[in-house]
């Protein structure tokens, strides 16, 4: 699991943190901590500009959008068509 928010990573690794801002959240929703402890999930911090999920959740600058689109393997149909006809 990749995460760019350090506070979220700390919460995943340390488990349920009771505080003024989290007291309304039921502890059963912190099951990711148990998954992380058992080794079923690894939590790694990544830089915000490398977070692929931002492609689906945020409005991004054009350059960042194009970089992330390329990194998930999406290609334009026009580019694929040119590639397939080169071999003929």
VOZALO-259917 format. One record per atom (N, C-alpha, C): residue number from 1; residue in three letters; atom name; x, y, z. Coordinates in nm, 4 decimals, padded with zeros to 6 digits, m for minus. Example, Ala and Ser with C-alpha at 12.3 -4.5 7.8 and 13.67 -1.06 7.14 Angstrom:
2
rec num 1 residu ALA atome N X 01.3190 Y m00.5690 Z 00.7800
rec num 1 residu ALA atome CA X 01.2300 Y m00.4500 Z 00.7800
rec num 1 residu ALA atome C X 01.3200 Y m00.3300 Z 00.7800
rec num 2 residu SER atome N X 01.2850 Y m00.2250 Z 00.7080
rec num 2 residu SER atome CA X 01.3670 Y m00.1060 Z 00.7140
rec num 2 residu SER atome C X 01.2900 Y 00.0030 Z 00.7870
This chain:
88
rec num 1 residu UNK atome N X 00.0854 Y m00.1151 Z 00.0000
rec num 1 residu UNK atome CA X 00.0000 Y 00.0000 Z 00.0000
rec num 1 residu UNK atome C X 00.0909 Y 00.1225 Z 00.0000
rec num 2 residu UNK atome N X 00.0691 Y 00.2092 Z m00.0963
rec num 2 residu UNK atome CA X 00.1479 Y 00.3314 Z m00.1062
rec num 2 residu UNK atome C X 00.0667 Y 00.4473 Z m00.0507
rec num 3 residu UNK atome N X 00.1317 Y 00.5307 Z 00.0274
rec num 3 residu UNK atome CA X 00.0637 Y 00.6446 Z 00.0892
rec num 3 residu UNK atome C X 00.1598 Y 00.7619 Z 00.0915
rec num 4 residu UNK atome N X 00.1091 Y 00.8817 Z 00.0601
rec num 4 residu UNK atome CA X 00.1944 Y 01.0004 Z 00.0619
rec num 4 residu UNK atome C X 00.1709 Y 01.0883 Z 00.1843
rec num 5 residu UNK atome N X 00.0829 Y 01.0477 Z 00.2729
rec num 5 residu UNK atome CA X 00.0509 Y 01.1252 Z 00.3917
rec num 5 residu UNK atome C X 00.1173 Y 01.0614 Z 00.5138
rec num 6 residu UNK atome N X 00.2138 Y 01.1310 Z 00.5732
rec num 6 residu UNK atome CA X 00.2899 Y 01.0762 Z 00.6860
rec num 6 residu UNK atome C X 00.2009 Y 01.0471 Z 00.8067
rec num 7 residu UNK atome N X 00.1010 Y 01.1294 Z 00.8324
rec num 7 residu UNK atome CA X 00.0114 Y 01.1059 Z 00.9463
rec num 7 residu UNK atome C X m00.0699 Y 00.9785 Z 00.9253
rec num 8 residu UNK atome N X m00.1117 Y 00.9549 Z 00.8038
rec num 8 residu UNK atome CA X m00.1865 Y 00.8329 Z 00.7728
rec num 8 residu UNK atome C X m00.0982 Y 00.7104 Z 00.7917
rec num 9 residu UNK atome N X 00.0265 Y 00.7185 Z 00.7490
rec num 9 residu UNK atome CA X 00.1200 Y 00.6068 Z 00.7661
rec num 9 residu UNK atome C X 00.1410 Y 00.5778 Z 00.9139
rec num 10 residu UNK atome N X 00.1581 Y 00.6818 Z 00.9940
rec num 10 residu UNK atome CA X 00.1762 Y 00.6625 Z 01.1379
rec num 10 residu UNK atome C X 00.0540 Y 00.5955 Z 01.1987
rec num 11 residu UNK atome N X m00.0632 Y 00.6359 Z 01.1557
rec num 11 residu UNK atome CA X m00.1854 Y 00.5764 Z 01.2092
rec num 11 residu UNK atome C X m00.1983 Y 00.4302 Z 01.1670
rec num 12 residu UNK atome N X m00.1609 Y 00.3982 Z 01.0447
rec num 12 residu UNK atome CA X m00.1657 Y 00.2593 Z 00.9995
rec num 12 residu UNK atome C X m00.0686 Y 00.1719 Z 01.0780
rec num 13 residu UNK atome N X 00.0493 Y 00.2249 Z 01.1041
rec num 13 residu UNK atome CA X 00.1507 Y 00.1461 Z 01.1741
rec num 13 residu UNK atome C X 00.1238 Y 00.1358 Z 01.3237
rec num 14 residu UNK atome N X 00.0695 Y 00.2422 Z 01.3835
rec num 14 residu UNK atome CA X 00.0491 Y 00.2436 Z 01.5286
rec num 14 residu UNK atome C X m00.0887 Y 00.1949 Z 01.5706
rec num 15 residu UNK atome N X m00.1811 Y 00.1861 Z 01.4778
rec num 15 residu UNK atome CA X m00.3156 Y 00.1404 Z 01.5110
rec num 15 residu UNK atome C X m00.4058 Y 00.2551 Z 01.5501
rec num 16 residu UNK atome N X m00.5130 Y 00.2206 Z 01.6179
rec num 16 residu UNK atome CA X m00.6147 Y 00.3183 Z 01.6564
rec num 16 residu UNK atome C X m00.5560 Y 00.4214 Z 01.7511
rec num 17 residu UNK atome N X m00.5669 Y 00.5469 Z 01.7149
rec num 17 residu UNK atome CA X m00.5182 Y 00.6565 Z 01.7978
rec num 17 residu UNK atome C X m00.6401 Y 00.7336 Z 01.8462
rec num 18 residu UNK atome N X m00.6661 Y 00.7265 Z 01.9753
rec num 18 residu UNK atome CA X m00.7826 Y 00.7969 Z 02.0291
rec num 18 residu UNK atome C X m00.7440 Y 00.9414 Z 02.0567
rec num 19 residu UNK atome N X m00.8179 Y 01.0298 Z 02.0003
rec num 19 residu UNK atome CA X m00.7940 Y 01.1716 Z 02.0195
rec num 19 residu UNK atome C X m00.9208 Y 01.2484 Z 01.9894
rec num 20 residu UNK atome N X m00.9154 Y 01.3790 Z 02.0026
rec num 20 residu UNK atome CA X m01.0337 Y 01.4617 Z 01.9799
rec num 20 residu UNK atome C X m01.0870 Y 01.4487 Z 01.8371
rec num 21 residu UNK atome N X m00.9971 Y 01.4310 Z 01.7416
rec num 21 residu UNK atome CA X m01.0405 Y 01.4251 Z 01.6024
rec num 21 residu UNK atome C X m01.0798 Y 01.2847 Z 01.5580
rec num 22 residu UNK atome N X m01.0396 Y 01.1822 Z 01.6311
rec num 22 residu UNK atome CA X m01.0702 Y 01.0449 Z 01.5889
rec num 22 residu UNK atome C X m01.1697 Y 00.9749 Z 01.6793
rec num 23 residu UNK atome N X m01.2178 Y 01.0411 Z 01.7822
rec num 23 residu UNK atome CA X m01.3055 Y 00.9732 Z 01.8781
rec num 23 residu UNK atome C X m01.4387 Y 00.9313 Z 01.8160
rec num 24 residu UNK atome N X m01.4790 Y 00.9942 Z 01.7073
rec num 24 residu UNK atome CA X m01.6051 Y 00.9590 Z 01.6429
rec num 24 residu UNK atome C X m01.5909 Y 00.8407 Z 01.5466
rec num 25 residu UNK atome N X m01.4679 Y 00.7949 Z 01.5225
rec num 25 residu UNK atome CA X m01.4442 Y 00.6833 Z 01.4306
rec num 25 residu UNK atome C X m01.4375 Y 00.5543 Z 01.5107
rec num 26 residu UNK atome N X m01.5155 Y 00.4568 Z 01.4723
rec num 26 residu UNK atome CA X m01.5159 Y 00.3290 Z 01.5433
rec num 26 residu UNK atome C X m01.3840 Y 00.2554 Z 01.5212
rec num 27 residu UNK atome N X m01.3304 Y 00.1943 Z 01.6272
rec num 27 residu UNK atome CA X m01.2032 Y 00.1219 Z 01.6140
rec num 27 residu UNK atome C X m01.2068 Y 00.0100 Z 01.5103
rec num 28 residu UNK atome N X m01.3235 Y m00.0451 Z 01.4793
rec num 28 residu UNK atome CA X m01.3301 Y m00.1540 Z 01.3815
rec num 28 residu UNK atome C X m01.2865 Y m00.1084 Z 01.2422
rec num 29 residu UNK atome N X m01.2866 Y 00.0225 Z 01.2182
rec num 29 residu UNK atome CA X m01.2447 Y 00.0726 Z 01.0882
rec num 29 residu UNK atome C X m01.0929 Y 00.0836 Z 01.0764
rec num 30 residu UNK atome N X m01.0209 Y 00.0480 Z 01.1795
rec num 30 residu UNK atome CA X m00.8756 Y 00.0546 Z 01.1766
rec num 30 residu UNK atome C X m00.8148 Y m00.0836 Z 01.1541
rec num 31 residu UNK atome N X m00.8847 Y m00.1698 Z 01.0803
rec num 31 residu UNK atome CA X m00.8377 Y m00.3061 Z 01.0577
rec num 31 residu UNK atome C X m00.7108 Y m00.3113 Z 00.9744
rec num 32 residu UNK atome N X m00.6776 Y m00.2039 Z 00.9022
rec num 32 residu UNK atome CA X m00.5547 Y m00.2040 Z 00.8230
rec num 32 residu UNK atome C X m00.4316 Y m00.2165 Z 00.9113
rec num 33 residu UNK atome N X m00.4409 Y m00.1704 Z 01.0352
rec num 33 residu UNK atome CA X m00.3291 Y m00.1861 Z 01.1288
rec num 33 residu UNK atome C X m00.3020 Y m00.3343 Z 01.1531
rec num 34 residu UNK atome N X m00.4075 Y m00.4128 Z 01.1709
rec num 34 residu UNK atome CA X m00.3909 Y m00.5566 Z 01.1912
rec num 34 residu UNK atome C X m00.3310 Y m00.6229 Z 01.0675
rec num 35 residu UNK atome N X m00.3736 Y m00.5803 Z 00.9501
rec num 35 residu UNK atome CA X m00.3175 Y m00.6346 Z 00.8265
rec num 35 residu UNK atome C X m00.1693 Y m00.6018 Z 00.8147
rec num 36 residu UNK atome N X m00.1331 Y m00.4813 Z 00.8539
rec num 36 residu UNK atome CA X 00.0066 Y m00.4390 Z 00.8475
rec num 36 residu UNK atome C X 00.0901 Y m00.5173 Z 00.9476
rec num 37 residu UNK atome N X 00.0371 Y m00.5387 Z 01.0686
rec num 37 residu UNK atome CA X 00.1098 Y m00.6138 Z 01.1713
rec num 37 residu UNK atome C X 00.1312 Y m00.7593 Z 01.1306
rec num 38 residu UNK atome N X 00.0333 Y m00.8187 Z 01.0639
rec num 38 residu UNK atome CA X 00.0440 Y m00.9594 Z 01.0244
rec num 38 residu UNK atome C X 00.1286 Y m00.9781 Z 00.8990
rec num 39 residu UNK atome N X 00.1656 Y m00.8700 Z 00.8331
rec num 39 residu UNK atome CA X 00.2488 Y m00.8792 Z 00.7138
rec num 39 residu UNK atome C X 00.1702 Y m00.8956 Z 00.5847
rec num 40 residu UNK atome N X 00.0380 Y m00.8909 Z 00.5936
rec num 40 residu UNK atome CA X m00.0443 Y m00.9020 Z 00.4732
rec num 40 residu UNK atome C X m00.0371 Y m00.7756 Z 00.3874
rec num 41 residu UNK atome N X m00.0074 Y m00.6628 Z 00.4512
rec num 41 residu UNK atome CA X 00.0009 Y m00.5348 Z 00.3821
rec num 41 residu UNK atome C X 00.1291 Y m00.4656 Z 00.4248
rec num 42 residu UNK atome N X 00.2020 Y m00.4136 Z 00.3269
rec num 42 residu UNK atome CA X 00.3189 Y m00.3304 Z 00.3565
rec num 42 residu UNK atome C X 00.2822 Y m00.1860 Z 00.3261
rec num 43 residu UNK atome N X 00.3152 Y m00.0980 Z 00.4166
rec num 43 residu UNK atome CA X 00.2859 Y 00.0439 Z 00.3980
rec num 43 residu UNK atome C X 00.4163 Y 00.1143 Z 00.3658
rec num 44 residu UNK atome N X 00.4200 Y 00.1780 Z 00.2492
rec num 44 residu UNK atome CA X 00.5393 Y 00.2491 Z 00.2052
rec num 44 residu UNK atome C X 00.5036 Y 00.3938 Z 00.1755
rec num 45 residu UNK atome N X 00.5892 Y 00.4843 Z 00.2180
rec num 45 residu UNK atome CA X 00.5653 Y 00.6254 Z 00.1883
rec num 45 residu UNK atome C X 00.6245 Y 00.6578 Z 00.0520
rec num 46 residu UNK atome N X 00.5476 Y 00.7294 Z m00.0273
rec num 46 residu UNK atome CA X 00.5944 Y 00.7737 Z m00.1575
rec num 46 residu UNK atome C X 00.5782 Y 00.9245 Z m00.1664
rec num 47 residu UNK atome N X 00.6471 Y 00.9836 Z m00.2616
rec num 47 residu UNK atome CA X 00.6333 Y 01.1275 Z m00.2822
rec num 47 residu UNK atome C X 00.4973 Y 01.1565 Z m00.3439
rec num 48 residu UNK atome N X 00.4423 Y 01.2697 Z m00.3113
rec num 48 residu UNK atome CA X 00.3089 Y 01.3063 Z m00.3610
rec num 48 residu UNK atome C X 00.3033 Y 01.3093 Z m00.5133
rec num 49 residu UNK atome N X 00.4096 Y 01.3548 Z m00.5773
rec num 49 residu UNK atome CA X 00.4046 Y 01.3641 Z m00.7238
rec num 49 residu UNK atome C X 00.4208 Y 01.2287 Z m00.7922
rec num 50 residu UNK atome N X 00.4447 Y 01.1217 Z m00.7163
rec num 50 residu UNK atome CA X 00.4515 Y 00.9865 Z m00.7722
rec num 50 residu UNK atome C X 00.3304 Y 00.9021 Z m00.7344
rec num 51 residu UNK atome N X 00.2319 Y 00.9612 Z m00.6704
rec num 51 residu UNK atome CA X 00.1153 Y 00.8874 Z m00.6227
rec num 51 residu UNK atome C X 00.0169 Y 00.8665 Z m00.7381
rec num 52 residu UNK atome N X 00.0113 Y 00.7432 Z m00.7891
rec num 52 residu UNK atome CA X m00.0718 Y 00.7135 Z m00.9056
rec num 52 residu UNK atome C X m00.2205 Y 00.7347 Z m00.8800
rec num 53 residu UNK atome N X m00.2648 Y 00.7202 Z m00.7569
rec num 53 residu UNK atome CA X m00.4079 Y 00.7375 Z m00.7293
rec num 53 residu UNK atome C X m00.4522 Y 00.8822 Z m00.7486
rec num 54 residu UNK atome N X m00.3596 Y 00.9777 Z m00.7427
rec num 54 residu UNK atome CA X m00.3953 Y 01.1176 Z m00.7664
rec num 54 residu UNK atome C X m00.4527 Y 01.1371 Z m00.9063
rec num 55 residu UNK atome N X m00.4150 Y 01.0506 Z m00.9980
rec num 55 residu UNK atome CA X m00.4668 Y 01.0571 Z m01.1341
rec num 55 residu UNK atome C X m00.6191 Y 01.0472 Z m01.1357
rec num 56 residu UNK atome N X m00.6753 Y 00.9718 Z m01.0425
rec num 56 residu UNK atome CA X m00.8193 Y 00.9484 Z m01.0387
rec num 56 residu UNK atome C X m00.8929 Y 01.0357 Z m00.9371
rec num 57 residu UNK atome N X m00.8185 Y 01.1072 Z m00.8525
rec num 57 residu UNK atome CA X m00.8842 Y 01.1790 Z m00.7434
rec num 57 residu UNK atome C X m00.8607 Y 01.3292 Z m00.7423
rec num 58 residu UNK atome N X m00.7711 Y 01.3797 Z m00.8263
rec num 58 residu UNK atome CA X m00.7375 Y 01.5221 Z m00.8210
rec num 58 residu UNK atome C X m00.7270 Y 01.5815 Z m00.9605
rec num 59 residu UNK atome N X m00.7484 Y 01.7112 Z m00.9676
rec num 59 residu UNK atome CA X m00.7183 Y 01.7848 Z m01.0896
rec num 59 residu UNK atome C X m00.5683 Y 01.8115 Z m01.0878
rec num 60 residu UNK atome N X m00.4991 Y 01.7678 Z m01.1916
rec num 60 residu UNK atome CA X m00.3535 Y 01.7754 Z m01.1933
rec num 60 residu UNK atome C X m00.3048 Y 01.8663 Z m01.3052
rec num 61 residu UNK atome N X m00.1850 Y 01.9236 Z m01.2886
rec num 61 residu UNK atome CA X m00.1237 Y 01.9950 Z m01.4006
rec num 61 residu UNK atome C X m00.1030 Y 01.8978 Z m01.5177
rec num 62 residu UNK atome N X m00.1055 Y 01.9493 Z m01.6382
rec num 62 residu UNK atome CA X m00.0973 Y 01.8647 Z m01.7576
rec num 62 residu UNK atome C X 00.0257 Y 01.7751 Z m01.7570
rec num 63 residu UNK atome N X 00.1410 Y 01.8282 Z m01.7212
rec num 63 residu UNK atome CA X 00.2639 Y 01.7481 Z m01.7227
rec num 63 residu UNK atome C X 00.2555 Y 01.6319 Z m01.6241
rec num 64 residu UNK atome N X 00.2036 Y 01.6571 Z m01.5052
rec num 64 residu UNK atome CA X 00.1889 Y 01.5515 Z m01.4046
rec num 64 residu UNK atome C X 00.0876 Y 01.4483 Z m01.4512
rec num 65 residu UNK atome N X m00.0229 Y 01.4948 Z m01.5080
rec num 65 residu UNK atome CA X m00.1252 Y 01.4038 Z m01.5600
rec num 65 residu UNK atome C X m00.0663 Y 01.3103 Z m01.6650
rec num 66 residu UNK atome N X 00.0074 Y 01.3658 Z m01.7609
rec num 66 residu UNK atome CA X 00.0663 Y 01.2839 Z m01.8676
rec num 66 residu UNK atome C X 00.1668 Y 01.1839 Z m01.8117
rec num 67 residu UNK atome N X 00.2459 Y 01.2263 Z m01.7137
rec num 67 residu UNK atome CA X 00.3445 Y 01.1358 Z m01.6539
rec num 67 residu UNK atome C X 00.2758 Y 01.0185 Z m01.5849
rec num 68 residu UNK atome N X 00.1712 Y 01.0465 Z m01.5079
rec num 68 residu UNK atome CA X 00.1017 Y 00.9398 Z m01.4358
rec num 68 residu UNK atome C X 00.0252 Y 00.8480 Z m01.5309
rec num 69 residu UNK atome N X m00.0335 Y 00.9044 Z m01.6351
rec num 69 residu UNK atome CA X m00.1028 Y 00.8226 Z m01.7355
rec num 69 residu UNK atome C X m00.0040 Y 00.7253 Z m01.7994
rec num 70 residu UNK atome N X 00.1130 Y 00.7739 Z m01.8330
rec num 70 residu UNK atome CA X 00.2153 Y 00.6871 Z m01.8927
rec num 70 residu UNK atome C X 00.2589 Y 00.5785 Z m01.7943
rec num 71 residu UNK atome N X 00.2733 Y 00.6151 Z m01.6673
rec num 71 residu UNK atome CA X 00.3205 Y 00.5188 Z m01.5669
rec num 71 residu UNK atome C X 00.2217 Y 00.4063 Z m01.5405
rec num 72 residu UNK atome N X 00.0915 Y 00.4292 Z m01.5592
rec num 72 residu UNK atome CA X m00.0033 Y 00.3196 Z m01.5391
rec num 72 residu UNK atome C X m00.0236 Y 00.2391 Z m01.6674
rec num 73 residu UNK atome N X 00.0421 Y 00.2783 Z m01.7744
rec num 73 residu UNK atome CA X 00.0394 Y 00.1983 Z m01.8965
rec num 73 residu UNK atome C X m00.0650 Y 00.2382 Z m01.9988
rec num 74 residu UNK atome N X m00.1319 Y 00.3500 Z m01.9792
rec num 74 residu UNK atome CA X m00.2299 Y 00.3950 Z m02.0783
rec num 74 residu UNK atome C X m00.1573 Y 00.4578 Z m02.1967
rec num 75 residu UNK atome N X m00.2034 Y 00.4259 Z m02.3157
rec num 75 residu UNK atome CA X m00.1467 Y 00.4837 Z m02.4367
rec num 75 residu UNK atome C X m00.2606 Y 00.5354 Z m02.5228
rec num 76 residu UNK atome N X m00.2321 Y 00.6351 Z m02.6023
rec num 76 residu UNK atome CA X m00.3328 Y 00.6887 Z m02.6932
rec num 76 residu UNK atome C X m00.3536 Y 00.5910 Z m02.8080
rec num 77 residu UNK atome N X m00.4769 Y 00.5736 Z m02.8516
rec num 77 residu UNK atome CA X m00.5058 Y 00.4833 Z m02.9627
rec num 77 residu UNK atome C X m00.4306 Y 00.5246 Z m03.0883
rec num 78 residu UNK atome N X m00.4181 Y 00.6533 Z m03.1101
rec num 78 residu UNK atome CA X m00.3456 Y 00.7040 Z m03.2265
rec num 78 residu UNK atome C X m00.2013 Y 00.6542 Z m03.2249
rec num 79 residu UNK atome N X m00.1367 Y 00.6585 Z m03.1083
rec num 79 residu UNK atome CA X 00.0018 Y 00.6127 Z m03.0969
rec num 79 residu UNK atome C X 00.0120 Y 00.4624 Z m03.1181
rec num 80 residu UNK atome N X m00.0845 Y 00.3867 Z m03.0691
rec num 80 residu UNK atome CA X m00.0830 Y 00.2418 Z m03.0872
rec num 80 residu UNK atome C X m00.1037 Y 00.2055 Z m03.2334
rec num 81 residu UNK atome N X m00.1899 Y 00.2788 Z m03.3024
rec num 81 residu UNK atome CA X m00.2160 Y 00.2531 Z m03.4429
rec num 81 residu UNK atome C X m00.0896 Y 00.2752 Z m03.5256
rec num 82 residu UNK atome N X m00.0158 Y 00.3825 Z m03.4987
rec num 82 residu UNK atome CA X 00.1093 Y 00.4093 Z m03.5695
rec num 82 residu UNK atome C X 00.2112 Y 00.2995 Z m03.5428
rec num 83 residu UNK atome N X 00.2157 Y 00.2511 Z m03.4211
rec num 83 residu UNK atome CA X 00.3111 Y 00.1471 Z m03.3833
rec num 83 residu UNK atome C X 00.2813 Y 00.0160 Z m03.4560
rec num 84 residu UNK atome N X 00.1543 Y m00.0204 Z m03.4668
rec num 84 residu UNK atome CA X 00.1193 Y m00.1478 Z m03.5305
rec num 84 residu UNK atome C X 00.1395 Y m00.1429 Z m03.6811
rec num 85 residu UNK atome N X 00.1253 Y m00.0264 Z m03.7440
rec num 85 residu UNK atome CA X 00.1424 Y m00.0167 Z m03.8894
rec num 85 residu UNK atome C X 00.2883 Y m00.0012 Z m03.9304
rec num 86 residu UNK atome N X 00.3783 Y 00.0275 Z m03.8398
rec num 86 residu UNK atome CA X 00.5202 Y 00.0390 Z m03.8732
rec num 86 residu UNK atome C X 00.5776 Y m00.0957 Z m03.9156
rec num 87 residu UNK atome N X 00.5273 Y m00.2026 Z m03.8566
rec num 87 residu UNK atome CA X 00.5812 Y m00.3352 Z m03.8843
rec num 87 residu UNK atome C X 00.5356 Y m00.3934 Z m04.0170
rec num 88 residu UNK atome N X 00.4435 Y m00.3293 Z m04.0862
rec num 88 residu UNK atome CA X 00.3911 Y m00.3849 Z m04.2121
rec num 88 residu UNK atome C X 00.4766 Y m00.3503 Z m04.3299
